[in-house]
Amino acid sequence: MQMILQLKRWLPSRQFVVVADSSYACYALLDAVRRHACMITPLRLDARLFDQPLSQPVGKRGRKPKVGPRQPTLQQRLTNQTTQWQQLIIPQWYGNTPRVMQVATGTALWYKSNDPLVPLRWVLIQDPAGELPPKALLCTDQHLDAQAIINYFIRRWTVEVTFEEVRRHLGVESQRQWSDLAIARTTPVLMGLFSITTLWADQLQQRQSIETQCSAWYQKVTPTFSDALALVRKQLWTRQQFLTSSSAVEVDYFNEPLVKHLCAMMARAA
């Protein structure tokens, strides 16, 4: 909560879209930041959702109700014949190829006694083939359409993979500096190195295929950042040819196949 509010204070004219996991789908957090940022998180299928409160008759005394009639739960909407579904092609849904999914959406008030009231747009997603479990998302921006909400949610996975790769292969969060300022300088440089390596590998793979290294317990079809990093390392090292003397030497200690083999082995081990 403090981080989002501080960012909005620093950049008041910028629109923030915060995508998080289900741990952040809580009344207090959403109520505190929904006027400053758009929050998108998973939503429980049994969440208590309500309509807008009905207009109070003129002259009626008493406290005005906060919410209107209760809506069916999202779990009930899965089997309700009146639920209006539309088909959308969702790219990379949970790491798979693009899938045709059924999507239903609507607006509601998420409310529980003694907790803040959160207006939201819910998005219910189900697999018509029945291979994947249903998923529900919430968005504090009620004017955002379902396709945009799903696209924002999918982008979170690539961000998570990026942070995992820079930790594992480039040493982010394991720097050896003692100074906070040094760490603050090193981390952006390593993130930039990740981008440079990825862009360079993308250019190289247009001329040669990226070799994917698989483990006995994990088979992968497409290259990952470790494969891209190995390709860039081999490109740098093979150009140097391991030369330690002038080009006019008479004795050639390393032939080209051996150099390529050594570079391939070292690129994976570095």
N, C-alpha and C positions, 0 to 999 in steps of 0.2 A: 504493500500500500504506500509506504513512504517513498519507495523508489519511483513508482509511477507518478505520484504527486510532485516529486522533485523534478522529474524530467519535464513534466508539463509546465512547471514554473520556469525552467530554463528556456523551454521552447514553446511559448504560449500559442503561437500561430500554427504549430504543426499538429497534424492529426495522428494519434497513436492508436494502433490496433495491437492488443496484447493477447496472444494465444498461449494458453496454459493447459495443464492436465487437470484431472478431476479434483485434485487437492485444493485448487483455487476456486472451485465452485461453491463459495460460501456467501451467505447473505451479507455479512458485515463488509467484506472486501468489495463485492460487486456494488453495493450501495455507496461506498465511499469513493469509488473511482469512476463510476459509470458516466458522470457528467464531465469527466476530463479525458477519458479514453474508452475505446470500444473493447470490451472484454469478450473473448470467445473461449469457452471451455466445454468439455463434455457435461452432459446433464443426465441425472438418474432417470430411469424409465418410470419410476414411481413418484416423481416429484409432484408436490402439491401446487397445481396451477389453477388460476382463477380468471374469470372474465373481469372486465372493468366494472366498477360499482354502478349500480343502477341509480338513476336520478331520484333524489329523495322528494317525496310529495311535498307541495307547498303547505306550510303550516305544521308539518309533522315535527314534533319535538324529539330531542334525543341526539345521540352521537351519530354522525354520518358514517356509514360502513366504509371500510377500507377497500374491500374487494366485493365482486359480484358473485354469481353462481360458480361453483367449482366445475372445472373442465374435466373431461375424462383423462386419466393418466396416459402417458405415452405408451405404456405397455398395453392398455386397453385399445388404443388407436391402431395397434398392429393388427388386431383381429376385427376391428369395427368396419362394417361394410360401407359406412358413410365417409370414411377417410378418403380424401382426395389425393391420389398419388400422381406424381409425374416422373417420367424417366429421364435420368441425367447420366451422361458418361463422365465418370469420375476418374481422373488419371492417377495412377499409382496409389490406389486405395489400399492402405496397409501393406505397401511394398510390392503389390502385384501389378500386373499390366492393367491398362484402363478397363474398367468394368462398367457395365450398365446397371445402375442401381435405381431403386424406387425411393423418391423423396417426397415427404409431406412437411409442411411448415405452417406456422401460425404465430400469433402474438398472445401473450398471457401475462399475468402477474404471479410471480413466484413468492409465496408468502407462507410463513409459519408463525404462530403466536409468539409474541415477545421478540421477534426478529424483524430486521428492516424489510420493507417491501421493495421488490426488484422487478421492474418492468423488463420484459425480454422478448426476443423472438426465438422460438424453438424450431429445430430442424430434426426430423426423424428420418433415418436412413435404414433401408432394409434391402437385403439381397434377394431378388426374385427367384434365384436358383436355390436359395436356402443354404449356401455353402458358408456364408459368413454370418456372425450374429448381428442383430440390429444395433444401431448406434444412434445416440441422441446428442445434439449440440445445443448450446445456448449462446445467444449474442445479445449484449445489452443495447445495441443499436437496432431498434425495431424496424427501421427503414431499410436495412441491408437485406438483399435477397439471398435465397438459400444457396445459389451457386457461388456467390462471393464468399459466404461464410465457410462453405466446404473448402474452397480454394485456399482461404487463409489458414484453415486448420491443417491442410495437407502440407503447406509450406513449413510448418513447425518441425516436421520430421527431418527435412534436409538441414535445418539449422542444428538440430540435435546431432545428426551425423557429422556435421562439420566440426562441432566442438569435440566430439569423441575422437575424430581423426587427428586434430591438432594436438590433443593431449597425448595420444598414443605414439605418433610419429614425429612430432615437432617439439615436444617437451613443454607445451603450455601448462601452467600450474605446477611445474616441477623445476622452475628456474633456480639457480644457485645464488642469486644475488641476495644480499642482506638489506638493501635499501628499497623502500617502497617506490621511490621514484624510478629506480632502475627497472623494477618489475613493470611499472606502468609504461616504460619505454619499450621493453622487450616484447611484451604481449602483442601490441599492435604490429610490430615488425614480423613476428611469427605468423600472425593472421594474414598479413600481406604476402608472406612467403608461401602460404597455402594457396592463395589466389594465383600467384605467379606460376607456381608448379602446375596447378590445374590448367591454366590457360596454355602453358607451354606444351604440356602433354596432349592437349586437344589439338594443337597444331601439328605435333609429331605424328599423332595417330592418323592424320590424313595422308601421310606418306608410308607409314608402316603400322601394322596392327599392334595393339598393346597386349603383351603376353600376360595372361592372368595366372596367378599362382594359387592353387587350391590346396586345402588341407584334407586329411583323410576324413575328418569329421564335419567339414563344411565345403560344399560344392557351390561355386558361384558361376554365373553365366556372363555377367558384365564386369568390366574392370572396376576396381576400387581405388582409393587414393594411394594405397601401398603400391599398387601396380603402376600408377602414374608417377609416383616418386621414384621408383626403380627405373622407369624409362628415362626420366630426366637425368638421373645420375649417370646412367650408361652413356647418354648423349654427351654429357660433360667430360666424362673420364676417357671415353674412346677417342675424343678429339685431341686429348693431350698425349696419347700414345705412350704414356709412361716415360717420356724422354727426359733424360738427365744430362745429356750432352748435346753438342751441336748436331745439325742434320747431316754433317759430312762424315760421320763415323763409319768405319769399315765393318764393324761387327754388329749384327742385328740380334740382340738377345731374345726378343719377343716377336714371334710371328703373329699375323693378324688374327687367326682363329683362337690362339691362346689368349691374346689381349681381350677379345670379345668374351671369351668364357670367364676370364678373371673378373671382368667388369660386371658380367651378369651375376656372378656369385657374390661379389662385394656389394653390389647395389641392393641386394636383398638382406645382407647381413649388417649393413651400416645402420 
